[in-house]
Amino acid sequence: MICTFYDKDRYEGKSETEYLKYSNPLIGRKQIYDRVDGKWKKWCRPSEHDHKPCELTVSDKGAVGTFYVKDTLKKPELGKPAGFKYVVVFNFTFDFEFLKKRVDYYFETLSGRRIWGDKIWERWSCKLHSKEE
């Protein structure tokens, strides 16, 4: 599945594209892979930026993944000082039937208290990959 998203105010005004693959092996768990540097890698994989491990649930019709990414303010913002540490919680929903990807995210303190208001969301358009592409 190839998913794209464009918003002039996000990703430095550039279109984003993600290549995803669903795997349902005979032995083992269903899995989602994404294309990174020309190789398929597990989509939910450890990162040095993780506050805690990602969570992934995959079914035949879709998948839901949650990532907890730690970050630090570089300048004072929204009533918090420079150097304030926080977590961005990303919730990804993939719909394999209707070819959609939705990303919701919000902000928490390191202890899990929600800060800075409502969720922010993105709706990505997706299509099936064909061998001609």
Backbone as CSV, one residue per row, in Angstrom:
resi,resn,N_x,N_y,N_z,CA_x,CA_y,CA_z,C_x,C_y,C_z
1,MET,0.859,-1.161,0.000,0.000,0.000,0.000,0.907,1.226,0.000
2,ILE,0.565,2.203,-0.795,1.322,3.450,-0.850,0.411,4.564,-0.340
3,CYS,0.859,5.269,0.703,0.051,6.331,1.295,0.749,7.667,1.149
4,THR,-0.025,8.707,0.820,0.536,10.051,0.657,-0.292,11.057,1.445
5,PHE,0.390,12.141,1.827,-0.250,13.201,2.584,0.396,14.513,2.193
6,TYR,-0.443,15.549,2.033,0.092,16.888,1.773,-0.712,17.917,2.553
7,ASP,0.004,18.774,3.242,-0.563,19.938,3.912,0.531,20.987,3.881
8,LYS,0.234,22.137,3.335,1.261,23.170,3.162,1.908,23.602,4.475
9,ASP,1.208,23.367,5.603,1.720,23.779,6.907,2.456,22.672,7.659
10,ARG,2.564,21.500,7.066,3.238,20.377,7.737,4.324,19.804,6.832
11,TYR,5.288,19.134,7.418,6.380,18.491,6.697,7.090,19.468,5.754
12,GLU,7.286,20.691,6.254,7.968,21.752,5.490,7.302,22.007,4.143
13,GLY,5.980,21.796,4.071,5.224,22.063,2.853,5.432,21.049,1.756
14,LYS,6.063,19.924,2.080,6.330,18.891,1.071,5.364,17.727,1.236
15,SER,5.092,17.049,0.136,4.242,15.861,0.165,5.020,14.714,0.823
16,GLU,4.343,13.956,1.671,4.944,12.799,2.336,4.383,11.523,1.713
17,THR,5.238,10.528,1.519,4.819,9.243,0.977,5.382,8.128,1.844
18,GLU,4.559,7.115,2.114,4.994,5.969,2.900,4.574,4.695,2.179
19,TYR,5.501,3.738,2.087,5.250,2.449,1.462,5.081,1.416,2.570
20,LEU,3.948,0.718,2.553,3.607,-0.226,3.619,3.269,-1.593,3.041
21,LYS,3.562,-2.629,3.832,3.259,-3.991,3.397,2.651,-4.755,4.570
22,TYR,1.565,-5.472,4.300,0.888,-6.316,5.279,1.405,-7.733,5.118
23,SER,1.703,-8.404,6.225,2.205,-9.768,6.174,1.391,-10.632,7.137
24,ASN,0.924,-11.780,6.643,0.190,-12.732,7.463,0.847,-14.103,7.279
25,PRO,1.954,-14.353,7.995,2.684,-15.614,7.809,1.914,-16.814,8.354
26,LEU,2.270,-17.997,7.872,1.646,-19.217,8.379,1.961,-19.415,9.855
27,ILE,3.178,-19.064,10.232,3.596,-19.166,11.627,4.004,-17.773,12.092
28,GLY,3.510,-17.373,13.222,3.849,-16.051,13.755,2.698,-15.067,13.646
29,ARG,2.991,-13.850,14.065,1.973,-12.800,14.136,1.862,-12.023,12.828
30,LYS,0.664,-11.509,12.574,0.467,-10.587,11.461,1.351,-9.375,11.718
31,GLN,1.828,-8.762,10.655,2.808,-7.700,10.806,2.627,-6.638,9.722
32,ILE,3.072,-5.425,10.015,3.120,-4.337,9.041,4.599,-3.978,8.853
33,TYR,4.986,-3.805,7.608,6.352,-3.395,7.284,6.300,-2.078,6.526
34,ASP,7.349,-1.265,6.669,7.457,-0.072,5.835,8.821,-0.074,5.150
35,ARG,8.888,0.645,4.052,10.102,0.682,3.224,10.992,1.802,3.735
36,VAL,12.201,1.429,4.188,13.169,2.386,4.710,14.507,2.116,4.044
37,ASP,15.043,3.127,3.369,16.337,2.983,2.679,16.368,1.761,1.771
38,GLY,15.264,1.519,1.056,15.201,0.429,0.086,14.965,-0.949,0.671
39,LYS,14.736,-1.044,2.001,14.521,-2.348,2.633,13.219,-2.329,3.432
40,TRP,12.559,-3.501,3.487,11.360,-3.638,4.298,11.764,-3.872,5.739
41,LYS,11.244,-3.030,6.654,11.526,-3.155,8.080,10.209,-3.170,8.834
42,LYS,10.208,-3.864,9.979,9.000,-3.858,10.795,8.609,-2.417,11.091
43,TRP,7.339,-2.115,10.902,6.867,-0.746,11.095,6.920,-0.348,12.563
44,CYS,6.550,-1.260,13.448,6.593,-1.006,14.887,7.908,-1.592,15.400
45,ARG,8.952,-0.777,15.406,10.274,-1.239,15.816,10.866,-0.265,16.826
46,PRO,11.764,-0.722,17.671,12.373,0.164,18.667,13.132,1.325,18.025
47,SER,13.108,2.458,18.712,13.818,3.653,18.263,14.431,4.334,19.477
48,GLU,15.523,5.033,19.267,16.160,5.774,20.362,15.266,6.894,20.882
49,HIS,14.239,7.262,20.119,13.332,8.345,20.501,12.118,7.856,21.291
50,ASP,11.994,6.542,21.486,10.836,5.977,22.185,10.843,6.344,23.666
51,HIS,9.692,6.780,24.152,9.500,6.941,25.590,9.162,5.575,26.196
52,LYS,8.359,4.810,25.449,8.082,3.413,25.778,7.814,2.693,24.458
53,PRO,7.834,1.356,24.435,7.697,0.624,23.172,6.366,0.892,22.465
54,CYS,6.415,0.844,21.137,5.191,1.008,20.354,4.297,-0.212,20.550
55,GLU,3.017,-0.025,20.259,2.019,-1.084,20.377,1.371,-1.252,19.012
56,LEU,1.175,-2.489,18.576,0.606,-2.743,17.262,-0.406,-3.877,17.330
57,THR,-1.598,-3.635,16.745,-2.632,-4.652,16.603,-2.974,-4.725,15.122
58,VAL,-2.897,-5.932,14.543,-3.127,-6.100,13.101,-4.229,-7.132,12.887
59,SER,-5.172,-6.810,11.986,-6.203,-7.763,11.575,-6.179,-7.841,10.051
60,ASP,-7.055,-8.646,9.480,-7.103,-8.771,8.020,-7.582,-7.490,7.347
61,LYS,-8.349,-6.669,8.051,-8.928,-5.468,7.445,-8.217,-4.178,7.809
62,GLY,-7.284,-4.237,8.771,-6.611,-3.002,9.157,-5.620,-3.206,10.282
63,ALA,-5.076,-2.109,10.745,-4.103,-2.150,11.834,-4.176,-0.851,12.620
64,VAL,-3.804,-0.939,13.899,-3.714,0.230,14.767,-2.372,0.165,15.464
65,GLY,-1.632,1.259,15.399,-0.338,1.331,16.067,-0.242,2.597,16.899
66,THR,0.367,2.482,18.074,0.570,3.637,18.940,2.050,3.756,19.252
67,PHE,2.574,4.959,19.055,3.979,5.258,19.320,4.063,6.348,20.374
68,TYR,5.046,6.243,21.253,5.273,7.205,22.333,6.671,7.788,22.125
69,VAL,6.733,8.992,21.593,8.001,9.596,21.200,8.357,10.732,22.148
70,LYS,9.535,10.635,22.780,9.962,11.687,23.706,10.585,12.837,22.923
71,ASP,10.410,14.049,23.450,10.953,15.243,22.805,11.224,16.297,23.874
72,THR,11.947,17.327,23.486,12.307,18.418,24.395,12.084,19.741,23.685
73,LEU,11.450,20.703,24.375,11.258,22.027,23.784,12.604,22.723,23.604
74,LYS,12.805,23.276,22.443,14.045,23.997,22.164,13.944,25.466,22.570
75,LYS,12.698,25.971,22.657,12.456,27.351,23.093,11.180,27.355,23.928
76,PRO,10.970,28.362,24.752,9.735,28.414,25.541,8.514,28.401,24.617
77,GLU,7.496,27.627,25.024,6.312,27.505,24.180,5.115,27.075,25.019
78,LEU,3.954,27.652,24.746,2.693,27.272,25.379,2.807,27.185,26.902
79,GLY,3.515,28.136,27.488,3.631,28.205,28.937,4.671,27.275,29.546
80,LYS,5.437,26.588,28.714,6.473,25.679,29.214,7.849,26.244,28.828
81,PRO,8.859,26.046,29.696,10.190,26.604,29.430,10.990,25.785,28.416
82,ALA,11.994,26.385,27.829,12.938,25.647,26.985,13.528,24.529,27.828
83,GLY,13.718,23.367,27.234,14.244,22.223,27.962,13.171,21.325,28.560
84,PHE,11.893,21.753,28.495,10.790,20.948,29.013,10.685,19.650,28.217
85,LYS,10.660,18.516,28.917,10.571,17.216,28.266,9.107,16.759,28.225
86,TYR,8.696,16.208,27.097,7.321,15.758,26.911,7.294,14.562,25.970
87,VAL,6.104,13.990,25.795,5.912,12.835,24.923,4.840,13.168,23.895
88,VAL,5.111,12.833,22.634,4.099,12.922,21.586,3.538,11.512,21.413
89,VAL,2.228,11.353,21.578,1.584,10.055,21.420,0.920,10.034,20.046
90,PHE,1.436,9.175,19.174,0.916,9.032,17.814,0.050,7.774,17.743
91,ASN,-1.174,7.917,17.239,-2.059,6.779,16.986,-2.268,6.678,15.476
92,PHE,-1.840,5.567,14.892,-1.971,5.332,13.457,-3.067,4.298,13.237
93,THR,-3.963,4.578,12.308,-5.007,3.629,11.934,-4.901,3.378,10.440
94,PHE,-4.735,2.115,10.065,-4.669,1.719,8.657,-5.924,0.943,8.320
95,ASP,-6.551,1.307,7.215,-7.732,0.599,6.731,-7.350,-0.053,5.411
96,PHE,-7.188,-1.391,5.424,-6.777,-2.109,4.216,-7.932,-2.273,3.239
97,GLU,-9.151,-2.195,3.732,-10.325,-2.369,2.877,-10.628,-1.103,2.072
98,PHE,-10.594,0.066,2.738,-10.924,1.324,2.065,-9.688,2.159,1.743
99,LEU,-8.499,1.590,1.970,-7.214,2.198,1.602,-7.052,3.604,2.186
100,LYS,-7.034,3.664,3.490,-6.866,4.931,4.204,-5.849,4.765,5.319
101,LYS,-5.236,5.878,5.673,-4.367,5.947,6.841,-4.750,7.217,7.586
102,ARG,-4.923,7.090,8.887,-5.239,8.250,9.709,-4.205,8.317,10.820
103,VAL,-3.739,9.531,11.083,-2.780,9.756,12.156,-3.384,10.777,13.111
104,ASP,-3.512,10.385,14.384,-3.928,11.304,15.443,-2.743,11.426,16.382
105,TYR,-2.510,12.621,16.885,-1.469,12.733,17.898,-1.794,13.824,18.895
106,TYR,-1.260,13.628,20.094,-1.445,14.581,21.178,-0.202,14.535,22.050
107,PHE,-0.164,15.387,23.074,1.038,15.559,23.874,0.766,15.220,25.337
108,GLU,1.774,14.596,25.982,1.686,14.228,27.384,2.972,14.619,28.107
109,THR,2.863,14.728,29.423,4.066,14.849,30.244,4.717,13.461,30.297
110,LEU,5.922,13.377,30.812,6.598,12.086,30.931,5.834,11.125,31.840
111,SER,5.017,11.670,32.742,4.227,10.822,33.640,2.869,10.429,33.045
112,GLY,2.556,10.921,31.836,1.328,10.508,31.160,0.155,11.460,31.269
113,ARG,0.346,12.664,31.834,-0.739,13.648,31.927,-0.830,14.409,30.610
114,ARG,-2.025,14.496,30.061,-2.226,15.159,28.780,-2.016,16.663,28.890
115,ILE,-1.326,17.242,27.911,-1.079,18.683,27.883,-1.376,19.217,26.485
116,TRP,-1.539,20.504,26.393,-1.688,21.231,25.133,-2.911,20.853,24.316
117,GLY,-4.007,20.557,24.961,-5.292,20.509,24.271,-5.597,19.284,23.435
118,ASP,-6.358,19.528,22.368,-6.953,18.473,21.562,-5.952,17.722,20.703
119,LYS,-6.458,16.598,20.189,-5.687,15.812,19.227,-5.530,16.595,17.932
120,ILE,-4.447,16.350,17.273,-4.201,16.868,15.922,-4.289,15.647,15.011
121,TRP,-4.825,15.781,13.825,-4.988,14.609,12.976,-4.589,14.883,11.532
122,GLU,-4.279,13.798,10.858,-3.983,13.817,9.428,-4.729,12.649,8.790
123,ARG,-5.269,12.868,7.610,-5.873,11.788,6.830,-5.039,11.612,5.570
124,TRP,-4.465,10.445,5.423,-3.629,10.124,4.274,-4.458,9.361,3.247
125,SER,-4.151,9.564,1.966,-4.778,8.791,0.889,-3.840,7.640,0.529
126,CYS,-4.415,6.485,0.277,-3.591,5.324,-0.030,-4.113,4.633,-1.283
127,LYS,-3.242,3.838,-1.873,-3.616,3.006,-3.015,-2.815,1.719,-2.931
128,LEU,-3.308,0.698,-3.606,-2.572,-0.551,-3.645,-1.394,-0.401,-4.597
129,HIS,-0.315,-1.030,-4.245,0.876,-1.011,-5.094,0.678,-2.014,-6.214
130,SER,1.036,-1.606,-7.431,0.993,-2.547,-8.540,2.423,-2.834,-8.972
131,LYS,2.648,-3.977,-9.556,4.005,-4.362,-9.952,4.548,-3.487,-11.070
132,GLU,3.676,-2.746,-11.774,4.121,-1.859,-12.842,4.766,-0.595,-12.295
133,GLU,4.494,-0.236,-11.039,5.019,1.011,-10.468,6.435,0.848,-9.999
